[in-house]
Amino acid sequence: MQQCFGEEELANLREVIASQELWGGPSATFGTRLEETFAARLGRRYCHGVSAGTAANECALFGLGLQPGDEVICPAAAPIFVALPIVSIGCVPVFADVDPRTMVISPEGLEKAVTPRAKAVMIVHLYGQPAPMDELLSVARRHGLLVHEDCAQAYDVYWRGRRAGTFGDTAAFSLQQSKHITSGEGGLVLTDDAEVYQRAVTFSNSGLAWYRFGLTRPGNEPLDGLRCRGHFSFGHNYRLSELQAAVALAQLGKIEVFNRRRRELAAAIEDELRDVPGVDLAYVPDGGEPNYWNYPVRVPVGMGNYGELQYPEVVFQQMQRERRTSLGVPLPDYVQYVPGICPQAEAGARRMRGIITTGVQTAGRSVTPSFGGR
Ligand SMILES: Cc1ncc(COP(=O)(O)O)c(C=O)c1O
């Protein structure tokens, strides 16, 4: 039976331990190798490893230069790790409706959500289904929106022959345990823009990235005789450790094996469910090549359980009551987090179930497809 972790990961981990350098600082060799290999695989100029997919989303949005109060459009149907990074940099999430067959943001939903304060859109390739990128990009371009792709659930997914993660100004992947490849926790940010990259790296490293860019350290002139460490800006510690990078690099080397197993399980699910009355198999639009994370099946109303509509979550209900974000940014009147704002998402949620297609054995998980979430 194919296991998730094995000799390849152990060999890399031994090397890290032997080096006696476990953190993700300037000497992070596995971190650099992972970033270079992943960037090359996607044909993007820059890749930056961070501590989680959620952190990767936040670093990408910050890297894009978004400011507090800017509106960021994102799909109503997605894990909350999509909207929380918008809130945490002081921006305002505006939820867009989705295609109820896939629960992926629709071009019509995006168009309706645009306001003069909208600066960016987050497109989520949910369940490893490709979003309809041509149509979405054309709406985004018409309104001057920056585009971020959340590919946490979407490794090696294609839209009209082009890989998810290569369309947006930025893209983010997750290395959390359930994903196509994993280091337990971790994330990757991608972009082709040097400034976006530099801002994302600095933000993920407590504002301290001078060693990576050959920059002159600011703020190291004594202030009335007092020295400081010369951090460029505000930031978090979202660094990826060498232990995580070592495991992720080994996993990347095995991604085709994992993909193959996921495809076999998706085919087995389709064989089982094809003739069941009231059940619709995954909808694949023309030009889409999914690589399912969970397999999206639509079941009769009452049996569905898509439990990841974002705006019913407590954080948005609190914002709805207080009319401001948790960072105190006031919400415009037209931003509402109430039932009815995304009717297609609400209808689709009543029918959608994700069936786990984890391709390999991990602790406590079987290789048998099963209903469930993350
Ligand atoms: C679509 C999506 N975005 C972001 C994330 C966040 O990734 P992480 O759990 O690595 O923070 C997830 C994780 O489940 C996800 O499914």
The ligand as a Gaussian input file, in Angstrom:
#p B3LYP/6-31G(d) Opt

LIG

0 1
 C       -9.181000      26.576000      -0.587000
 C       -8.260000      26.670000       0.593000
 N       -7.571000      27.816000       0.804000
 C       -6.714000      27.939000       1.811000
 C       -6.503000      26.917000       2.695000
 C       -5.585000      27.140000       3.829000
 O       -4.492000      26.267000       3.844000
 P       -3.780000      25.870000       5.231000
 O       -4.655000      24.885000       5.924000
 O       -2.478000      25.298000       4.774000
 O       -3.616000      27.127000       5.994000
 C       -7.182000      25.707000       2.541000
 C       -6.924000      24.612000       3.482000
 O       -7.635000      23.708000       3.737000
 C       -8.088000      25.581000       1.471000
 O       -8.769000      24.445000       1.278000

